[in-house]
Amino acid sequence: MNSTNGNAAFDPQMIDEIVAGLADKPGALMLVLHAVNERVGYIPVEAVPAIARALNLSRAEVHGVISFYHDFRTERPGRKIIRVCRAESCQAMGAVALATHIKERLGIDFGQTSANGDFALEPVYCLGNCACSPAIVVGDDLYGRVTPDRFDQILFSPSTSGRSR
């Protein structure tokens, strides 16, 4: 999943264009939702009736799919998405305390976006960096062996940039 979200404004005509290219394919609803999510960065609530109508589905069916899959969101995410690994290896190495620190530091919980729109916080259940637990992803950069202090350095230090090992 790309953490640099699209920034196109919602346009009902865009939904029609997306659906027109995907309606005949198996699993069209998922394909359409992913395309809208990629282009806009989220699935606007106003898009649900248009998608349902275009695919001959009920709004409840479309909403059910959106709410079931964690990759879909109905609100614009933060400009930078922070993903915290919640898998066993990371939890054993301090991810629970790290997640608590991150939530307090940003003033948000998992699935939320900060009031200023800068950050969104998401749980993930493995980043494939178990040897360097606990791990997080900030934007497109993977960080391992993250402590609360290191998190603050990663996120709030102007001198910290790029991928950390």
Secondary structure by P-SEA (a helix, b strand, c coil): cccccccccccaaaaaaaaaacccccaaaaaaaaaaaaacccccccaaaaaaaaacccaaaaaaaaaacccccccccccbbbbbbccaaaaaacaaaaaaaaaaaaccccccccccccbbbbbbccccccccccbbbccccccccccaaaaaaaccccccccccc
